[in-house]
Amino acid sequence: MNLIIAIVQILLSLLLILLVFFQTNNANDGQSNFLSDSVAEKRGWEKITFTLTLIVLILFIISSIIQVIL
């Protein structure tokens, strides 16, 4: 059982790394002012990769907790 969880964690970590690298780095991100009224909204591919990154991150945390319990 521990071997299966370890393999799942390796796959999830690789997928998480890929998803983080796929996310775009906008030049305006570092220049945004927290007092400004403009809010950047994620659309299209950026929203999909962001959502998938969160899902994979949650699955990775759950698998880590399961591995510690077992």
Backbone as a printed PyTorch tensor [residue, N CA C, xyz], in Angstrom:
tensor([[[  0.8250,  -1.1970,   0.0000],
         [  0.0000,   0.0000,   0.0000],
         [  0.8720,   1.2650,   0.0000]],

        [[  1.9610,   1.2320,   0.7860],
         [  2.8480,   2.3980,   0.8230],
         [  3.5200,   2.6350,  -0.5160]],

        [[  3.7970,   1.5560,  -1.2610],
         [  4.4140,   1.7010,  -2.5790],
         [  3.4630,   2.3990,  -3.5460]],

        [[  2.2000,   2.0460,  -3.4870],
         [  1.2010,   2.6660,  -4.3700],
         [  1.0690,   4.1540,  -4.0510]],

        [[  1.0120,   4.4800,  -2.7740],
         [  0.8930,   5.8850,  -2.3780],
         [  2.1470,   6.6680,  -2.7740]],

        [[  3.3150,   6.0420,  -2.6520],
         [  4.5550,   6.7130,  -3.0540],
         [  4.5730,   6.9810,  -4.5520]],

        [[  4.1170,   6.0280,  -5.3480],
         [  4.0520,   6.2220,  -6.8040],
         [  3.0590,   7.3250,  -7.1500]],

        [[  1.9100,   7.3430,  -6.4680],
         [  0.9070,   8.3860,  -6.7070],
         [  1.4800,   9.7590,  -6.3540]],

        [[  2.2290,   9.8370,  -5.2540],
         [  2.8250,  11.1090,  -4.8680],
         [  3.8700,  11.5770,  -5.8770]],

        [[  4.6440,  10.6620,  -6.4040],
         [  5.6430,  11.0320,  -7.4150],
         [  4.9600,  11.5710,  -8.6610]],

        [[  3.9090,  10.8800,  -9.1060],
         [  3.1750,  11.3340, -10.2960],
         [  2.4990,  12.6790, -10.0600]],

        [[  1.8920,  12.8470,  -8.8870],
         [  1.2440,  14.1190,  -8.5770],
         [  2.2560,  15.2550,  -8.4810]],

        [[  3.4270,  14.9760,  -7.9210],
         [  4.4370,  16.0340,  -7.8140],
         [  4.9560,  16.4450,  -9.1890]],

        [[  5.1630,  15.4750, -10.0690],
         [  5.6000,  15.8120, -11.4330],
         [  4.5290,  16.6150, -12.1740]],

        [[  3.2820,  16.2100, -12.0120],
         [  2.1840,  16.9400, -12.6430],
         [  2.0720,  18.3530, -12.0750]],

        [[  2.2710,  18.4800, -10.7870],
         [  2.2170,  19.7980, -10.1490],
         [  3.3290,  20.7060, -10.6680]],

        [[  4.5130,  20.1620, -10.8280],
         [  5.6310,  20.9370, -11.3740],
         [  5.3200,  21.4010, -12.7930]],

        [[  4.7970,  20.5120, -13.6130],
         [  4.4470,  20.8780, -14.9890],
         [  3.3830,  21.9690, -15.0270]],

        [[  2.3740,  21.8430, -14.1860],
         [  1.3030,  22.8410, -14.1860],
         [  1.8060,  24.2060, -13.7280]],

        [[  2.7160,  24.2330, -12.7780],
         [  3.2660,  25.5150, -12.3310],
         [  4.0760,  26.1610, -13.4540]],

        [[  4.8330,  25.3510, -14.1880],
         [  5.6160,  25.9060, -15.2950],
         [  4.7470,  26.3490, -16.4670]],

        [[  3.5730,  25.7330, -16.6410],
         [  2.6780,  26.1290, -17.7300],
         [  1.9780,  27.4500, -17.4700]],

        [[  1.8950,  27.8450, -16.2180],
         [  1.2050,  29.0940, -15.9150],
         [  2.0070,  30.2590, -16.4520]],

        [[  1.3090,  31.2070, -17.0270],
         [  1.9700,  32.3500, -17.6500],
         [  2.4570,  33.3180, -16.5880]],

        [[  3.5260,  34.0010, -16.9150],
         [  4.0710,  35.0260, -16.0390],
         [  3.8400,  36.3660, -16.7230]],

        [[  2.8750,  37.0930, -16.2560],
         [  2.5030,  38.3660, -16.8590],
         [  3.4450,  39.4610, -16.3680]],

        [[  3.8420,  40.3660, -17.2480],
         [  4.7630,  41.4460, -16.8750],
         [  4.1060,  42.4220, -15.9090]],

        [[  2.7850,  42.5130, -15.9300],
         [  2.0840,  43.4630, -15.0690],
         [  1.8450,  42.9260, -13.6680]],

        [[  2.1210,  41.6550, -13.4160],
         [  1.8650,  41.0830, -12.1020],
         [  2.7000,  41.7420, -11.0130]],

        [[  3.9580,  41.9730, -11.2830],
         [  4.8360,  42.5640, -10.2820],
         [  4.6020,  44.0470, -10.1030]],

        [[  3.9640,  44.6820, -11.0680],
         [  3.7710,  46.1190, -11.0210],
         [  2.3930,  46.5060, -10.5090]],

        [[  1.5720,  45.5300, -10.1570],
         [  0.2180,  45.8550,  -9.7200],
         [  0.2510,  46.5030,  -8.3340]],

        [[ -0.6380,  47.4080,  -8.1300],
         [ -0.7340,  48.1220,  -6.8690],
         [ -1.9530,  47.6010,  -6.1250]],

        [[ -1.7930,  47.2400,  -4.8660],
         [ -2.9110,  46.6760,  -4.1290],
         [ -3.9890,  47.7080,  -3.8300]],

        [[ -3.7070,  48.9620,  -4.0220],
         [ -4.7040,  50.0060,  -3.8170],
         [ -5.5110,  50.3040,  -5.0750]],

        [[ -5.1090,  49.7670,  -6.2120],
         [ -5.8140,  50.0670,  -7.4540],
         [ -7.1170,  49.2840,  -7.5250]],

        [[ -8.0410,  49.7980,  -8.3340],
         [ -9.3540,  49.1760,  -8.4760],
         [ -9.3770,  48.0630,  -9.5100]],

        [[ -8.3870,  47.9790, -10.3420],
         [ -8.3860,  46.9760, -11.4020],
         [ -8.0330,  45.6040, -10.8300]],

        [[ -8.8240,  44.6130, -11.2210],
         [ -8.6100,  43.2380, -10.7720],
         [ -8.4090,  42.3760, -12.0100]],

        [[ -7.3060,  41.6600, -12.0580],
         [ -7.0340,  40.7890, -13.1950],
         [ -7.8590,  39.5150, -13.0500]],

        [[ -8.6040,  39.1940, -14.0910],
         [ -9.4370,  37.9990, -14.0760],
         [ -8.8070,  36.9420, -14.9620]],

        [[ -8.7300,  35.7360, -14.4560],
         [ -8.1650,  34.6410, -15.2390],
         [ -9.2220,  34.1460, -16.2250]],

        [[ -8.7800,  33.9060, -17.4600],
         [ -9.6970,  33.4310, -18.4950],
         [ -9.0180,  32.3680, -19.3200]],

        [[ -9.8130,  31.4890, -19.8770],
         [ -9.3200,  30.4970, -20.8260],
         [ -8.3200,  29.5390, -20.2160]],

        [[ -7.1950,  29.3720, -20.9240],
         [ -6.1630,  28.4220, -20.5430],
         [ -5.5750,  28.7520, -19.1700]],

        [[ -5.4360,  30.0270, -18.8670],
         [ -4.8800,  30.4350, -17.5820],
         [ -5.7660,  29.9710, -16.4230]],

        [[ -7.0750,  30.0690, -16.5970],
         [ -8.0120,  29.6320, -15.5650],
         [ -7.9950,  28.1170, -15.4120]],

        [[ -7.8940,  27.4050, -16.5250],
         [ -7.8550,  25.9410, -16.4820],
         [ -6.6060,  25.4540, -15.7640]],

        [[ -5.4510,  26.0140, -16.1050],
         [ -4.2110,  25.5750, -15.4510],
         [ -4.2050,  25.9430, -13.9720]],

        [[ -4.7690,  27.0850, -13.6150],
         [ -4.8420,  27.4860, -12.2160],
         [ -5.7260,  26.5210, -11.4270]],

        [[ -6.8810,  26.1840, -11.9840],
         [ -7.7940,  25.2600, -11.3150],
         [ -7.1880,  23.8670, -11.1940]],

        [[ -6.5630,  23.3780, -12.2630],
         [ -5.9180,  22.0660, -12.2160],
         [ -4.7670,  22.0430, -11.2080]],

        [[ -4.0400,  23.1360, -11.1090],
         [ -2.9530,  23.2170, -10.1410],
         [ -3.4920,  23.1020,  -8.7190]],

        [[ -4.5820,  23.7780,  -8.4320],
         [ -5.1800,  23.6840,  -7.1010],
         [ -5.6800,  22.2730,  -6.8010]],

        [[ -6.3090,  21.6300,  -7.7850],
         [ -6.8270,  20.2740,  -7.5980],
         [ -5.6860,  19.2970,  -7.3420]],

        [[ -4.6270,  19.3830,  -8.1400],
         [ -3.4830,  18.4830,  -7.9660],
         [ -2.8040,  18.7440,  -6.6260]],

        [[ -2.7160,  20.0000,  -6.2190],
         [ -2.1230,  20.3390,  -4.9300],
         [ -2.9300,  19.7290,  -3.7850]],

        [[ -4.2390,  19.8260,  -3.8490],
         [ -5.0920,  19.2450,  -2.8080],
         [ -4.9480,  17.7270,  -2.7830]],

        [[ -4.9040,  17.0880,  -3.9590],
         [ -4.7170,  15.6380,  -4.0130],
         [ -3.3640,  15.2310,  -3.4470]],

        [[ -2.3380,  16.0160,  -3.7090],
         [ -1.0050,  15.7320,  -3.1740],
         [ -0.9910,  15.8300,  -1.6520]],

        [[ -1.6440,  16.8420,  -1.1100],
         [ -1.7100,  17.0010,   0.3440],
         [ -2.4820,  15.8540,   0.9700]],

        [[ -3.5820,  15.4620,   0.3560],
         [ -4.3610,  14.3280,   0.8670],
         [ -3.5420,  13.0450,   0.8420]],

        [[ -2.8180,  12.8020,  -0.2470],
         [ -1.9950,  11.5910,  -0.3160],
         [ -0.8730,  11.6300,   0.7080]],

        [[ -0.3380,  12.8110,   0.9950],
         [  0.7130,  12.9300,   2.0130],
         [  0.1620,  12.6080,   3.4020]],

        [[ -1.0390,  13.0960,   3.6890],
         [ -1.6650,  12.8030,   4.9720],
         [ -1.9520,  11.3170,   5.1090]],

        [[ -2.4350,  10.7130,   4.0330],
         [ -2.7150,   9.2710,   4.0580],
         [ -1.4300,   8.4770,   4.2880]],

        [[ -0.3550,   8.9040,   3.6640],
         [  0.9140,   8.1880,   3.8440],
         [  1.4240,   8.2990,   5.2790]],

        [[  1.2340,   9.4470,   5.9060],
         [  1.6720,   9.6170,   7.2870],
         [  0.8270,   8.7500,   8.2260]],

        [[ -0.4650,   8.6770,   7.9580],
         [ -1.3620,   7.8830,   8.8120],
         [ -1.0160,   6.3960,   8.6970]],

        [[ -0.7110,   5.9300,   7.4910],
         [ -0.3880,   4.5060,   7.3280],
         [  1.0370,   4.2980,   7.7100]]])
